[in-house]
Amino acid sequence: QVQLVESGGDLVQPGGSLRLSCAASGFALDDYAIAWFRQVPGAEREGVSCISNRVDSTYYADSVKGRFTISRDNAKNTAYLQMNSLKPEDTAVYYCAASWDYYCSAWMRKGDFSSWGQGTQVTVSS
């Protein structure tokens, strides 16, 4: 059974940092690209970052570029999203998603990803 489980969401003050984890089971992560999306109530789920599997390709939304870093540890079957200099507008539920042999780019869409985690809440507030 393919499963993705996010963890690491929390309440943090503006300017703080968090690291989200996405643990995969039921499949080998090194065959899949991993993306992070986020969603606030009443809004569309937006792509935040993505890391491809076969090539050294990453994508970051302009809103997080320079503050967030995506990475993967295929030996642990886990991907990460390091979030620094957090802002109140980063508050959202964060989801990880997987897509087989996918090339990450600014064209990525949620429909490109077939497997999703349950989400983890990130709240940035003083």
Secondary structure as GFF3:
##gff-version 3
##sequence-region A 1 126
A	DSSP	beta_strand	3	7	.	.	.	ID=ss1
A	DSSP	beta_strand	11	12	.	.	.	ID=ss2
A	DSSP	beta_strand	18	25	.	.	.	ID=ss3
A	DSSP	three_ten_helix	29	31	.	.	.	ID=ss4
A	DSSP	beta_strand	32	39	.	.	.	ID=ss5
A	DSSP	beta_strand	46	51	.	.	.	ID=ss6
A	DSSP	beta_strand	58	60	.	.	.	ID=ss7
A	DSSP	beta_strand	68	73	.	.	.	ID=ss8
A	DSSP	three_ten_helix	74	76	.	.	.	ID=ss9
A	DSSP	beta_strand	78	83	.	.	.	ID=ss10
A	DSSP	three_ten_helix	88	90	.	.	.	ID=ss11
A	DSSP	beta_strand	92	100	.	.	.	ID=ss12
A	DSSP	three_ten_helix	110	112	.	.	.	ID=ss13
A	DSSP	beta_strand	115	116	.	.	.	ID=ss14
A	DSSP	beta_strand	120	124	.	.	.	ID=ss15
###
